[in-house]
C-alpha cells in the first residue's frame, strides 16, 4: 500500500472504499482507524478484547453505511461519524454487561452523554495515533539514533521525568533534553504532513477522479 494515493489522503481512501473488491482500501482504512478506535474504547475502561470488538464493529458498521450512501461529509468530518458509531457500540456493549460491570463503569456512561467529552476522547487518540505513525517513520526512514527516539517516547508517551529517562537509558539529563529537542524538531514536519493526510478537504474531494456523486448528493 506504500505508494498508493489512498495512503495519502482520506478523500482518496473514501473513494476507494466504494469498490467492494478493493482489499487495499479496506486494509488502509483499518490500519489507520482501528488503533484510534481501540484507544478510544480503552479510555472508557474497556479491556483489550472488548476494545478490539468495538473497533471491529465500528469499522464494519461505518463501511456498510458509507457504501449505502448514508455518510454525508457536509454533516461532519469522518472522525465525527466514526466516533458516533463507536459511542453507540460502546453503550450497547455496556448494556449487555452484568449489573456489576455497569456499576463499575458508571462514570464512563455519564461521560458518554457529553458529546464534547466523547469527541475530545477520540481526538486525543487520533493525536496519539498520528504521533506513533510519525515516530515509526522517523525510526524506519531516518538515521535518528534509536536511543534518542526512545528518550522522546518515554517523556511523551509514558510521562517520565527527564531524570527517570536518563537513569533508564543510561544517559545524562542534558542528553535527554537534547534528544527531546532533536526529535521534536524532526517530528514536527512529519506530524504536520500526516495531519494533512488525515484531513478530508473540499479541494481534495472536488479533484478526486473517483468522486461518487450519487452517494453524496451531487
Backbone as JSON Lines, residues from 0, in Angstrom:
{"i":0,"aa":"X","n":[0.81,-1.21,0.0],"ca":[0.0,0.0,0.0],"c":[0.84,1.26,0.0]}
{"i":1,"aa":"X","n":[2.16,1.13,0.16],"ca":[3.03,2.25,0.41],"c":[2.87,3.44,-0.49]}
{"i":2,"aa":"X","n":[2.8,3.25,-1.84],"ca":[2.79,4.39,-2.73],"c":[1.43,4.74,-3.28]}
{"i":3,"aa":"X","n":[0.37,4.14,-2.77],"ca":[-0.95,4.35,-3.34],"c":[-1.53,5.67,-2.88]}
{"i":4,"aa":"X","n":[-2.35,6.3,-3.73],"ca":[-2.99,7.56,-3.38],"c":[-3.84,7.43,-2.13]}
{"i":5,"aa":"X","n":[-4.46,6.27,-1.92],"ca":[-5.35,6.12,-0.78],"c":[-4.58,6.15,0.53]}
{"i":6,"aa":"X","n":[-3.25,6.04,0.49],"ca":[-2.44,6.23,1.68],"c":[-2.25,7.71,1.98]}
{"i":7,"aa":"X","n":[-2.45,8.56,0.97],"ca":[-2.05,9.95,1.12],"c":[-3.17,10.88,1.58]}
{"i":8,"aa":"X","n":[-4.39,10.61,1.19],"ca":[-5.49,11.47,1.61],"c":[-6.69,10.64,2.02]}
{"i":9,"aa":"X","n":[-7.43,11.15,2.98],"ca":[-8.65,10.48,3.4],"c":[-9.67,10.46,2.28]}
{"i":10,"aa":"X","n":[-9.73,11.52,1.48],"ca":[-10.68,11.58,0.38],"c":[-10.46,10.45,-0.61]}
{"i":11,"aa":"X","n":[-9.21,10.22,-1.0],"ca":[-8.9,9.13,-1.93],"c":[-9.24,7.78,-1.32]}
{"i":12,"aa":"X","n":[-9.0,7.65,-0.04],"ca":[-9.31,6.39,0.64],"c":[-10.82,6.14,0.64]}
{"i":13,"aa":"X","n":[-11.59,7.17,0.95],"ca":[-13.05,7.03,0.96],"c":[-13.58,6.68,-0.44]}
{"i":14,"aa":"X","n":[-13.02,7.3,-1.46],"ca":[-13.45,6.98,-2.81],"c":[-13.18,5.51,-3.13]}
{"i":15,"aa":"X","n":[-12.02,5.01,-2.7],"ca":[-11.67,3.62,-2.98],"c":[-12.56,2.64,-2.25]}
{"i":16,"aa":"X","n":[-13.12,3.02,-1.11],"ca":[-13.96,2.11,-0.34],"c":[-15.26,1.77,-1.04]}
{"i":17,"aa":"X","n":[-15.65,2.54,-2.04],"ca":[-16.87,2.22,-2.77],"c":[-16.73,0.96,-3.62]}
{"i":18,"aa":"X","n":[-15.5,0.55,-3.87],"ca":[-15.25,-0.69,-4.61],"c":[-15.13,-1.82,-3.6]}
{"i":19,"aa":"X","n":[-16.15,-2.66,-3.51],"ca":[-16.17,-3.72,-2.51],"c":[-15.04,-4.73,-2.68]}
{"i":20,"aa":"X","n":[-14.45,-4.77,-3.87],"ca":[-13.36,-5.73,-4.1],"c":[-11.99,-5.14,-3.82]}
{"i":21,"aa":"X","n":[-11.94,-3.87,-3.4],"ca":[-10.66,-3.2,-3.17],"c":[-10.16,-3.53,-1.77]}
{"i":22,"aa":"X","n":[-9.44,-4.64,-1.65],"ca":[-8.92,-5.08,-0.35],"c":[-7.91,-4.09,0.22]}
{"i":23,"aa":"X","n":[-7.15,-3.45,-0.66],"ca":[-6.14,-2.5,-0.2],"c":[-6.79,-1.32,0.52]}
{"i":24,"aa":"X","n":[-7.95,-0.89,0.03],"ca":[-8.65,0.23,0.67],"c":[-9.12,-0.17,2.07]}
{"i":25,"aa":"X","n":[-9.7,-1.36,2.17],"ca":[-10.13,-1.85,3.49],"c":[-8.95,-1.91,4.45]}
{"i":26,"aa":"X","n":[-7.84,-2.47,3.99],"ca":[-6.66,-2.61,4.84],"c":[-6.12,-1.26,5.28]}
{"i":27,"aa":"X","n":[-6.1,-0.29,4.35],"ca":[-5.59,1.03,4.68],"c":[-6.5,1.73,5.69]}
{"i":28,"aa":"X","n":[-7.82,1.62,5.48],"ca":[-8.77,2.21,6.41],"c":[-8.64,1.57,7.79]}
{"i":29,"aa":"X","n":[-8.57,0.26,7.81],"ca":[-8.44,-0.47,9.07],"c":[-7.15,-0.1,9.79]}
{"i":30,"aa":"X","n":[-6.05,-0.04,9.03],"ca":[-4.75,0.29,9.6],"c":[-4.75,1.69,10.22]}
{"i":31,"aa":"X","n":[-5.46,2.6,9.61],"ca":[-5.48,3.98,10.09],"c":[-6.39,4.17,11.3]}
{"i":32,"aa":"X","n":[-7.57,3.58,11.25],"ca":[-8.58,3.93,12.26],"c":[-8.76,2.92,13.4]}
{"i":33,"aa":"X","n":[-8.36,1.67,13.19],"ca":[-8.51,0.69,14.27],"c":[-7.75,1.1,15.53]}
{"i":34,"aa":"X","n":[-6.47,1.52,15.46],"ca":[-5.78,1.91,16.69],"c":[-6.45,3.08,17.41]}
{"i":35,"aa":"X","n":[-7.0,4.03,16.64],"ca":[-7.69,5.17,17.26],"c":[-8.93,4.68,18.0]}
{"i":36,"aa":"X","n":[-9.7,3.83,17.36],"ca":[-10.93,3.33,17.98],"c":[-10.64,2.45,19.19]}
{"i":37,"aa":"X","n":[-9.59,1.65,19.12],"ca":[-9.23,0.83,20.27],"c":[-8.77,1.7,21.43]}
{"i":38,"aa":"X","n":[-7.99,2.74,21.14],"ca":[-7.57,3.65,22.19],"c":[-8.76,4.37,22.8]}
{"i":39,"aa":"X","n":[-9.71,4.77,21.96],"ca":[-10.93,5.42,22.43],"c":[-11.68,4.49,23.38]}
{"i":40,"aa":"X","n":[-11.82,3.23,22.99],"ca":[-12.54,2.26,23.83],"c":[-11.82,2.06,25.16]}
{"i":41,"aa":"X","n":[-10.51,1.94,25.11],"ca":[-9.75,1.76,26.36],"c":[-9.9,2.96,27.28]}
{"i":42,"aa":"X","n":[-10.01,4.15,26.7],"ca":[-10.14,5.35,27.53],"c":[-11.45,5.35,28.3]}
{"i":43,"aa":"X","n":[-12.41,4.52,27.88],"ca":[-13.67,4.37,28.6],"c":[-13.7,3.08,29.42]}
{"i":44,"aa":"X","n":[-12.53,2.5,29.64],"ca":[-12.43,1.39,30.57],"c":[-12.58,0.0,29.99]}
{"i":45,"aa":"X","n":[-12.67,-0.13,28.67],"ca":[-12.81,-1.46,28.08],"c":[-11.47,-2.19,28.1]}
{"i":46,"aa":"X","n":[-11.54,-3.52,28.3],"ca":[-10.34,-4.34,28.21],"c":[-9.94,-4.48,26.74]}
{"i":47,"aa":"X","n":[-8.76,-5.05,26.5],"ca":[-8.25,-5.14,25.14],"c":[-9.19,-5.93,24.22]}
{"i":48,"aa":"X","n":[-9.74,-7.04,24.72],"ca":[-10.63,-7.84,23.88],"c":[-11.89,-7.07,23.51]}
{"i":49,"aa":"X","n":[-12.48,-6.38,24.48],"ca":[-13.69,-5.61,24.21],"c":[-13.39,-4.41,23.33]}
{"i":50,"aa":"X","n":[-12.21,-3.81,23.53],"ca":[-11.82,-2.68,22.68],"c":[-11.66,-3.13,21.23]}
{"i":51,"aa":"X","n":[-11.07,-4.31,21.04],"ca":[-10.91,-4.85,19.69],"c":[-12.27,-5.14,19.05]}
{"i":52,"aa":"X","n":[-13.2,-5.65,19.86],"ca":[-14.55,-5.93,19.36],"c":[-15.25,-4.64,18.95]}
{"i":53,"aa":"X","n":[-15.12,-3.6,19.78],"ca":[-15.74,-2.32,19.46],"c":[-15.16,-1.72,18.18]}
{"i":54,"aa":"X","n":[-13.83,-1.77,18.05],"ca":[-13.2,-1.22,16.86],"c":[-13.67,-1.95,15.61]}
{"i":55,"aa":"X","n":[-13.71,-3.28,15.68],"ca":[-14.14,-4.07,14.52],"c":[-15.57,-3.75,14.14]}
{"i":56,"aa":"X","n":[-16.47,-3.73,15.11],"ca":[-17.88,-3.49,14.8],"c":[-18.1,-2.08,14.29]}
{"i":57,"aa":"X","n":[-17.34,-1.12,14.8],"ca":[-17.46,0.26,14.34],"c":[-17.02,0.4,12.89]}
{"i":58,"aa":"X","n":[-15.89,-0.21,12.54],"ca":[-15.39,-0.14,11.18],"c":[-16.35,-0.81,10.2]}
{"i":59,"aa":"X","n":[-16.84,-1.99,10.58],"ca":[-17.78,-2.7,9.71],"c":[-19.05,-1.88,9.52]}
{"i":60,"aa":"X","n":[-19.57,-1.32,10.6],"ca":[-20.8,-0.52,10.51],"c":[-20.59,0.71,9.65]}
{"i":61,"aa":"X","n":[-19.45,1.38,9.83],"ca":[-19.19,2.57,9.02],"c":[-19.15,2.24,7.54]}
{"i":62,"aa":"X","n":[-18.43,1.19,7.17],"ca":[-18.29,0.86,5.76],"c":[-19.64,0.44,5.17]}
{"i":63,"aa":"X","n":[-20.46,-0.26,5.97],"ca":[-21.81,-0.59,5.5],"c":[-22.6,0.68,5.21]}
{"i":64,"aa":"X","n":[-22.59,1.62,6.16],"ca":[-23.33,2.87,5.99],"c":[-22.76,3.7,4.85]}
{"i":65,"aa":"X","n":[-21.45,3.71,4.73],"ca":[-20.81,4.51,3.69],"c":[-21.18,4.0,2.3]}
{"i":66,"aa":"X","n":[-21.14,2.7,2.12],"ca":[-21.46,2.13,0.81],"c":[-22.94,2.24,0.48]}
{"i":67,"aa":"X","n":[-23.77,2.44,1.52],"ca":[-25.2,2.68,1.3],"c":[-25.48,4.16,1.05]}
{"i":68,"aa":"X","n":[-24.43,4.99,1.07],"ca":[-24.59,6.41,0.82],"c":[-25.1,7.2,2.01]}
{"i":69,"aa":"X","n":[-24.98,6.66,3.22],"ca":[-25.51,7.33,4.41],"c":[-24.54,8.33,5.02]}
{"i":70,"aa":"X","n":[-23.27,8.24,4.66],"ca":[-22.29,9.18,5.21],"c":[-22.32,10.47,4.4]}
{"i":71,"aa":"X","n":[-22.67,11.55,5.06],"ca":[-22.75,12.85,4.41],"c":[-21.66,13.75,4.99]}
{"i":72,"aa":"X","n":[-20.62,14.02,4.22],"ca":[-19.49,14.8,4.73],"c":[-19.88,16.22,5.07]}
{"i":73,"aa":"X","n":[-20.98,16.72,4.51],"ca":[-21.43,18.07,4.84],"c":[-21.97,18.16,6.27]}
{"i":74,"aa":"X","n":[-22.28,17.02,6.86],"ca":[-22.8,17.0,8.23],"c":[-21.7,16.78,9.25]}
{"i":75,"aa":"X","n":[-20.47,16.66,8.8],"ca":[-19.37,16.47,9.75],"c":[-18.25,15.66,9.15]}
{"i":76,"aa":"X","n":[-17.1,15.75,9.74],"ca":[-15.94,15.03,9.26],"c":[-16.05,13.54,9.58]}
{"i":77,"aa":"X","n":[-15.19,12.78,8.95],"ca":[-15.19,11.34,9.1],"c":[-15.05,10.93,10.57]}
{"i":78,"aa":"X","n":[-14.15,11.6,11.3],"ca":[-13.94,11.25,12.69],"c":[-15.2,11.39,13.52]}
{"i":79,"aa":"X","n":[-15.99,12.44,13.24],"ca":[-17.23,12.65,13.99],"c":[-18.22,11.52,13.72]}
{"i":80,"aa":"X","n":[-18.27,11.05,12.47],"ca":[-19.16,9.95,12.12],"c":[-18.72,8.66,12.81]}
{"i":81,"aa":"X","n":[-17.41,8.39,12.76],"ca":[-16.87,7.18,13.38],"c":[-17.12,7.17,14.89]}
{"i":82,"aa":"X","n":[-16.85,8.3,15.54],"ca":[-16.99,8.32,16.99],"c":[-18.44,8.19,17.42]}
{"i":83,"aa":"X","n":[-19.38,8.65,16.58],"ca":[-20.8,8.47,16.89],"c":[-21.17,6.99,16.85]}
{"i":84,"aa":"X","n":[-20.69,6.29,15.82],"ca":[-20.93,4.85,15.75],"c":[-20.3,4.16,16.94]}
{"i":85,"aa":"X","n":[-19.05,4.52,17.25],"ca":[-18.34,3.89,18.37],"c":[-19.06,4.13,19.69]}
{"i":86,"aa":"X","n":[-19.6,5.33,19.86],"ca":[-20.32,5.66,21.1],"c":[-21.5,4.72,21.3]}
{"i":87,"aa":"X","n":[-22.28,4.48,20.26],"ca":[-23.45,3.61,20.4],"c":[-23.06,2.14,20.51]}
{"i":88,"aa":"X","n":[-21.95,1.76,19.87],"ca":[-21.45,0.4,20.08],"c":[-21.04,0.21,21.54]}
{"i":89,"aa":"X","n":[-20.4,1.24,22.1],"ca":[-19.96,1.17,23.49],"c":[-21.15,1.09,24.44]}
{"i":90,"aa":"X","n":[-22.18,1.89,24.19],"ca":[-23.38,1.83,25.02],"c":[-24.05,0.46,24.93]}
{"i":91,"aa":"X","n":[-24.1,-0.1,23.72],"ca":[-24.68,-1.44,23.54],"c":[-23.9,-2.48,24.33]}
{"i":92,"aa":"X","n":[-22.57,-2.39,24.26],"ca":[-21.75,-3.35,24.97],"c":[-21.94,-3.23,26.47]}
{"i":93,"aa":"X","n":[-22.07,-2.01,26.96],"ca":[-22.25,-1.81,28.4],"c":[-23.62,-2.33,28.87]}
{"i":94,"aa":"X","n":[-24.62,-2.17,28.04],"ca":[-25.95,-2.65,28.41],"c":[-25.98,-4.17,28.51]}
{"i":95,"aa":"X","n":[-25.11,-4.83,27.75],"ca":[-25.08,-6.3,27.76],"c":[-24.26,-6.86,28.91]}
{"i":96,"aa":"X","n":[-23.53,-5.99,29.6],"ca":[-22.71,-6.45,30.72],"c":[-23.59,-6.68,31.95]}
{"i":97,"aa":"X","n":[-23.01,-7.36,32.94],"ca":[-23.73,-7.6,34.19],"c":[-23.89,-6.29,34.95]}
{"i":98,"aa":"X","n":[-24.83,-6.22,35.9],"ca":[-25.01,-5.01,36.69],"c":[-23.74,-4.57,37.4]}
{"i":99,"aa":"X","n":[-22.9,-5.54,37.82],"ca":[-21.66,-5.18,38.49],"c":[-20.76,-4.4,37.54]}
{"i":100,"aa":"X","n":[-20.63,-4.88,36.3],"ca":[-19.78,-4.18,35.33],"c":[-20.34,-2.8,35.01]}
{"i":101,"aa":"X","n":[-21.66,-2.71,34.93],"ca":[-22.26,-1.41,34.63],"c":[-21.99,-0.43,35.75]}
{"i":102,"aa":"X","n":[-22.12,-0.9,37.01],"ca":[-21.86,-0.02,38.15],"c":[-20.43,0.47,38.15]}
{"i":103,"aa":"X","n":[-19.49,-0.4,37.83],"ca":[-18.09,-0.01,37.8],"c":[-17.8,1.0,36.71]}
{"i":104,"aa":"X","n":[-18.59,0.97,35.65],"ca":[-18.37,1.89,34.54],"c":[-19.29,3.09,34.55]}
{"i":105,"aa":"X","n":[-19.9,3.36,35.71],"ca":[-20.93,4.4,35.76],"c":[-20.41,5.75,35.3]}
{"i":106,"aa":"X","n":[-19.2,6.13,35.74],"ca":[-18.69,7.45,35.36],"c":[-18.46,7.54,33.86]}
{"i":107,"aa":"X","n":[-18.04,6.43,33.25],"ca":[-17.82,6.43,31.8],"c":[-19.14,6.57,31.06]}
{"i":108,"aa":"X","n":[-20.21,5.94,31.58],"ca":[-21.51,6.05,30.93],"c":[-22.0,7.48,30.97]}
{"i":109,"aa":"X","n":[-21.79,8.15,32.1],"ca":[-22.17,9.56,32.2],"c":[-21.4,10.39,31.18]}
{"i":110,"aa":"X","n":[-20.11,10.12,31.04],"ca":[-19.29,10.86,30.09],"c":[-19.79,10.69,28.66]}
{"i":111,"aa":"X","n":[-20.35,9.54,28.36],"ca":[-20.84,9.28,27.01],"c":[-22.03,10.16,26.65]}
{"i":112,"aa":"X","n":[-22.67,10.75,27.63],"ca":[-23.77,11.67,27.35],"c":[-23.27,13.05,26.93]}
{"i":113,"aa":"X","n":[-22.0,13.29,27.1],"ca":[-21.41,14.59,26.78],"c":[-20.68,14.47,25.44]}
{"i":114,"aa":"X","n":[-21.29,14.97,24.37],"ca":[-20.71,14.82,23.04],"c":[-19.32,15.45,22.95]}
{"i":115,"aa":"X","n":[-19.12,16.57,23.63],"ca":[-17.8,17.2,23.59],"c":[-16.75,16.32,24.25]}
{"i":116,"aa":"X","n":[-17.1,15.73,25.37],"ca":[-16.17,14.83,26.06],"c":[-15.84,13.62,25.19]}
{"i":117,"aa":"X","n":[-16.86,13.07,24.53],"ca":[-16.64,11.93,23.64],"c":[-15.73,12.32,22.48]}
{"i":118,"aa":"X","n":[-16.02,13.48,21.88],"ca":[-15.19,13.96,20.77],"c":[-13.76,14.21,21.2]}
{"i":119,"aa":"X","n":[-13.58,14.77,22.39],"ca":[-12.23,15.03,22.9],"c":[-11.47,13.73,23.11]}
{"i":120,"aa":"X","n":[-12.17,12.7,23.61],"ca":[-11.53,11.4,23.83],"c":[-11.05,10.8,22.51]}
{"i":121,"aa":"X","n":[-11.88,10.92,21.47],"ca":[-11.49,10.42,20.15],"c":[-10.31,11.23,19.6]}
{"i":122,"aa":"X","n":[-10.38,12.55,19.7],"ca":[-9.32,13.41,19.16],"c":[-7.99,13.13,19.85]}
{"i":123,"aa":"X","n":[-8.04,12.86,21.15],"ca":[-6.81,12.56,21.88],"c":[-6.16,11.29,21.33]}
{"i":124,"aa":"X","n":[-6.98,10.27,21.04],"ca":[-6.44,9.03,20.48],"c":[-5.96,9.23,19.05]}
{"i":125,"aa":"X","n":[-6.62,10.09,18.33],"ca":[-6.19,10.41,16.96],"c":[-4.8,11.05,16.98]}
{"i":126,"aa":"X","n":[-4.6,11.99,17.9],"ca":[-3.28,12.63,18.01],"c":[-2.2,11.62,18.38]}
{"i":127,"aa":"X","n":[-2.52,10.72,19.3],"ca":[-1.55,9.69,19.69],"c":[-1.22,8.78,18.51]}
{"i":128,"aa":"X","n":[-2.23,8.42,17.73],"ca":[-2.0,7.55,16.57],"c":[-1.1,8.24,15.55]}
{"i":129,"aa":"X","n":[-1.33,9.52,15.33],"ca":[-0.51,10.27,14.39],"c":[0.93,10.37,14.9]}
{"i":130,"aa":"X","n":[1.09,10.6,16.19],"ca":[2.43,10.68,16.75],"c":[3.15,9.34,16.64]}
{"i":131,"aa":"X","n":[2.42,8.23,16.91],"ca":[3.03,6.91,16.78],"c":[3.48,6.67,15.34]}
{"i":132,"aa":"X","n":[2.63,7.04,14.38],"ca":[2.96,6.86,12.97],"c":[4.19,7.7,12.6]}
{"i":133,"aa":"X","n":[4.24,8.92,13.13],"ca":[5.38,9.8,12.84],"c":[6.66,9.23,13.44]}
{"i":134,"aa":"X","n":[6.58,8.72,14.65],"ca":[7.77,8.13,15.28],"c":[8.23,6.88,14.54]}
{"i":135,"aa":"X","n":[7.28,6.09,14.05],"ca":[7.66,4.91,13.26],"c":[8.39,5.32,11.99]}
{"i":136,"aa":"X","n":[7.87,6.35,11.34],"ca":[8.54,6.85,10.13],"c":[9.92,7.38,10.45]}
{"i":137,"aa":"X","n":[10.03,8.09,11.56],"ca":[11.33,8.62,11.97],"c":[12.32,7.49,12.23]}
{"i":138,"aa":"X","n":[11.81,6.42,12.85],"ca":[12.67,5.28,13.19],"c":[13.1,4.51,11.94]}
{"i":139,"aa":"X","n":[12.19,4.36,10.98],"ca":[12.45,3.49,9.83],"c":[13.07,4.21,8.64]}
{"i":140,"aa":"X","n":[12.83,5.52,8.52],"ca":[13.23,6.21,7.3],"c":[14.27,7.31,7.52]}
{"i":141,"aa":"X","n":[14.74,7.46,8.75],"ca":[15.79,8.44,9.01],"c":[16.92,7.75,9.77]}
{"i":142,"aa":"X","n":[17.98,8.46,9.96],"ca":[19.13,7.92,10.67],"c":[19.16,8.36,12.14]}
{"i":143,"aa":"X","n":[18.02,8.79,12.64],"ca":[17.93,9.22,14.03],"c":[18.26,8.06,14.95]}
{"i":144,"aa":"X","n":[19.12,8.29,15.92],"ca":[19.54,7.26,16.86],"c":[18.35,6.7,17.62]}
{"i":145,"aa":"X","n":[18.29,5.38,17.77],"ca":[17.15,4.73,18.41],"c":[17.0,5.15,19.87]}
{"i":146,"aa":"X","n":[18.13,5.39,20.54],"ca":[18.05,5.82,21.94],"c":[17.45,7.22,22.06]}
{"i":147,"aa":"X","n":[17.76,8.05,21.09],"ca":[17.21,9.41,21.06],"c":[15.69,9.35,20.92]}
{"i":148,"aa":"X","n":[15.21,8.48,20.02],"ca":[13.76,8.32,19.83],"c":[13.12,7.73,21.07]}
{"i":149,"aa":"X","n":[13.78,6.76,21.67],"ca":[13.24,6.13,22.88],"c":[13.12,7.14,24.02]}
{"i":150,"aa":"X","n":[14.08,8.0,24.15],"ca":[14.02,9.03,25.19],"c":[12.79,9.91,24.99]}
{"i":151,"aa":"X","n":[12.53,10.28,23.75],"ca":[11.35,11.09,23.44],"c":[10.07,10.34,23.78]}
{"i":152,"aa":"X","n":[10.01,9.06,23.42],"ca":[8.82,8.25,23.71],"c":[8.56,8.16,25.2]}
{"i":153,"aa":"X","n":[9.61,7.94,25.99],"ca":[9.44,7.82,27.43],"c":[8.95,9.13,28.04]}
{"i":154,"aa":"X","n":[9.42,10.23,27.49],"ca":[8.99,11.54,28.01],"c":[7.53,11.81,27.67]}
{"i":155,"aa":"X","n":[7.14,11.53,26.42],"ca":[5.82,11.94,25.96],"c":[4.75,10.87,26.09]}
{"i":156,"aa":"X","n":[5.1,9.62,25.82],"ca":[4.11,8.55,25.93],"c":[3.89,8.14,27.38]}
{"i":157,"aa":"X","n":[4.99,8.03,28.11],"ca":[4.92,7.45,29.45],"c":[4.99,8.5,30.56]}
{"i":158,"aa":"X","n":[5.19,9.75,30.19],"ca":[5.17,10.83,31.17],"c":[6.28,10.76,32.19]}
{"i":159,"aa":"X","n":[7.39,10.13,31.83],"ca":[8.51,10.02,32.76],"c":[9.27,11.35,32.84]}
{"i":160,"aa":"X","n":[9.89,11.58,33.97],"ca":[10.69,12.8,34.13],"c":[12.01,12.65,33.38]}
{"i":161,"aa":"X","n":[12.65,13.77,33.13],"ca":[13.96,13.75,32.46],"c":[14.94,12.91,33.25]}
{"i":162,"aa":"X","n":[14.92,13.05,34.56],"ca":[15.84,12.3,35.41],"c":[15.59,10.79,35.32]}
{"i":163,"aa":"X","n":[14.3,10.41,35.29],"ca":[13.96,8.99,35.21],"c":[14.36,8.41,33.85]}
{"i":164,"aa":"X","n":[14.14,9.18,32.8],"ca":[14.54,8.73,31.47],"c":[16.05,8.57,31.38]}
{"i":165,"aa":"X","n":[16.76,9.52,31.93],"ca":[18.23,9.46,31.92],"c":[18.71,8.21,32.64]}
{"i":166,"aa":"X","n":[18.14,7.91,33.79],"ca":[18.54,6.73,34.55],"c":[18.18,5.45,33.8]}
{"i":167,"aa":"X","n":[17.01,5.43,33.17],"ca":[16.54,4.23,32.47],"c":[17.4,3.92,31.25]}
{"i":168,"aa":"X","n":[17.85,4.95,30.55],"ca":[18.6,4.75,29.3],"c":[20.1,4.93,29.45]}
{"i":169,"aa":"X","n":[20.55,5.2,30.65],"ca":[21.98,5.39,30.86],"c":[22.5,6.65,30.2]}
{"i":170,"aa":"X","n":[21.72,7.71,30.27],"ca":[22.09,8.99,29.66],"c":[22.22,10.06,30.74]}
{"i":171,"aa":"X","n":[22.86,11.15,30.38],"ca":[22.89,12.31,31.25],"c":[21.62,13.13,31.01]}
{"i":172,"aa":"X","n":[21.11,13.81,32.03],"ca":[19.91,14.63,31.83],"c":[20.03,15.59,30.66]}
{"i":173,"aa":"X","n":[21.21,16.18,30.48],"ca":[21.39,17.11,29.37],"c":[21.23,16.4,28.03]}
{"i":174,"aa":"X","n":[21.64,15.14,27.95],"ca":[21.48,14.37,26.72],"c":[20.0,14.1,26.44]}
{"i":175,"aa":"X","n":[19.23,13.91,27.5],"ca":[17.8,13.69,27.34],"c":[17.13,14.95,26.8]}
{"i":176,"aa":"X","n":[17.51,16.12,27.35],"ca":[16.98,17.38,26.85],"c":[17.31,17.56,25.37]}
{"i":177,"aa":"X","n":[18.53,17.24,25.0],"ca":[18.94,17.37,23.6],"c":[18.16,16.4,22.71]}
{"i":178,"aa":"X","n":[17.97,15.17,23.21],"ca":[17.21,14.17,22.45],"c":[15.78,14.66,22.22]}
{"i":179,"aa":"X","n":[15.18,15.21,23.27],"ca":[13.82,15.76,23.16],"c":[13.76,16.85,22.1]}
{"i":180,"aa":"X","n":[14.73,17.73,22.11],"ca":[14.75,18.84,21.17],"c":[14.95,18.36,19.74]}
{"i":181,"aa":"X","n":[15.86,17.42,19.54],"ca":[16.15,16.91,18.2],"c":[14.95,16.19,17.6]}
{"i":182,"aa":"X","n":[14.33,15.31,18.39],"ca":[13.19,14.55,17.87],"c":[12.01,15.48,17.62]}
{"i":183,"aa":"X","n":[11.77,16.41,18.54],"ca":[10.65,17.34,18.38],"c":[10.79,18.14,17.09]}
{"i":184,"aa":"X","n":[12.01,18.56,16.79],"ca":[12.25,19.36,15.59],"c":[12.0,18.52,14.33]}
{"i":185,"aa":"X","n":[12.46,17.28,14.33],"ca":[12.32,16.44,13.15],"c":[10.9,15.92,12.97]}
{"i":186,"aa":"X","n":[10.23,15.7,14.09],"ca":[8.93,15.06,14.01],"c":[7.82,16.06,13.7]}
{"i":187,"aa":"X","n":[8.06,17.33,13.96],"ca":[7.03,18.35,13.75],"c":[6.54,18.36,12.3]}
{"i":188,"aa":"X","n":[7.49,18.3,11.37],"ca":[7.13,18.33,9.96],"c":[6.4,17.05,9.55]}
{"i":189,"aa":"X","n":[6.85,15.91,10.09],"ca":[6.2,14.64,9.75],"c":[4.76,14.63,10.27]}
{"i":190,"aa":"X","n":[4.56,15.08,11.49],"ca":[3.22,15.12,12.07],"c":[2.31,16.03,11.26]}
{"i":191,"aa":"X","n":[2.82,17.19,10.84],"ca":[2.01,18.13,10.06],"c":[1.56,17.49,8.75]}
{"i":192,"aa":"X","n":[2.46,16.73,8.11],"ca":[2.1,16.07,6.85],"c":[1.05,15.0,7.07]}
{"i":193,"aa":"X","n":[1.23,14.19,8.12],"ca":[0.27,13.12,8.39],"c":[-1.09,13.71,8.75]}
{"i":194,"aa":"X","n":[-1.07,14.81,9.5],"ca":[-2.33,15.5,9.82],"c":[-3.08,15.87,8.54]}
{"i":195,"aa":"X","n":[-2.34,16.38,7.56],"ca":[-2.98,16.75,6.29],"c":[-3.54,15.53,5.59]}
{"i":196,"aa":"X","n":[-2.85,14.4,5.71],"ca":[-3.31,13.17,5.08],"c":[-4.61,12.66,5.72]}
{"i":197,"aa":"X","n":[-4.78,12.94,6.99],"ca":[-5.98,12.51,7.69],"c":[-7.17,13.41,7.4]}
{"i":198,"aa":"X","n":[-6.91,14.61,6.91],"ca":[-7.99,15.54,6.66],"c":[-8.74,15.18,5.38]}
{"i":199,"aa":"X","n":[-10.0,15.55,5.35],"ca":[-10.83,15.37,4.16],"c":[-11.28,16.77,3.75]}
{"i":200,"aa":"X","n":[-10.59,17.35,2.78],"ca":[-10.84,18.74,2.42],"c":[-11.72,18.84,1.19]}
{"i":201,"aa":"X","n":[-12.47,19.92,1.06],"ca":[-13.28,20.11,-0.15],"c":[-12.44,20.1,-1.42]}
{"i":202,"aa":"X","n":[-11.21,20.63,-1.33],"ca":[-10.35,20.67,-2.51],"c":[-9.98,19.26,-2.94]}
{"i":203,"aa":"X","n":[-9.65,18.41,-1.97],"ca":[-9.33,17.02,-2.29],"c":[-10.53,16.34,-2.92]}
{"i":204,"aa":"X","n":[-11.71,16.57,-2.32],"ca":[-12.92,15.91,-2.79],"c":[-13.24,16.32,-4.23]}
{"i":205,"aa":"X","n":[-13.17,17.61,-4.51],"ca":[-13.53,18.1,-5.84],"c":[-12.61,17.57,-6.92]}
{"i":206,"aa":"X","n":[-11.35,17.32,-6.55],"ca":[-10.37,16.89,-7.56],"c":[-10.27,15.38,-7.68]}
{"i":207,"aa":"X","n":[-11.0,14.65,-6.85],"ca":[-10.9,13.2,-6.88],"c":[-11.55,12.64,-8.14]}
{"i":208,"aa":"X","n":[-10.82,11.82,-8.94],"ca":[-11.4,11.27,-10.17],"c":[-12.47,10.24,-9.89]}
{"i":209,"aa":"X","n":[-12.52,9.7,-8.66],"ca":[-13.48,8.66,-8.32],"c":[-14.61,9.21,-7.47]}
{"i":210,"aa":"X","n":[-14.87,10.48,-7.54],"ca":[-15.87,11.12,-6.7],"c":[-17.23,10.45,-6.89]}
{"i":211,"aa":"X","n":[-17.75,9.77,-5.88],"ca":[-19.04,9.05,-6.01],"c":[-20.2,10.02,-5.81]}
{"i":212,"aa":"X","n":[-20.59,10.71,-6.85],"ca":[-21.58,11.79,-6.72],"c":[-22.92,11.28,-6.2]}
{"i":213,"aa":"X","n":[-23.31,10.1,-6.56],"ca":[-24.63,9.62,-6.16],"c":[-24.73,9.48,-4.65]}
{"i":214,"aa":"X","n":[-23.64,9.05,-4.02],"ca":[-23.67,8.83,-2.58],"c":[-23.68,10.12,-1.79]}
{"i":215,"aa":"X","n":[-23.22,11.21,-2.4],"ca":[-23.08,12.45,-1.66],"c":[-23.95,13.55,-2.23]}
{"i":216,"aa":"X","n":[-24.93,13.18,-3.04],"ca":[-25.91,14.16,-3.48],"c":[-25.41,15.17,-4.49]}
{"i":217,"aa":"X","n":[-24.53,14.75,-5.42],"ca":[-24.1,15.68,-6.46],"c":[-22.63,15.83,-6.53]}
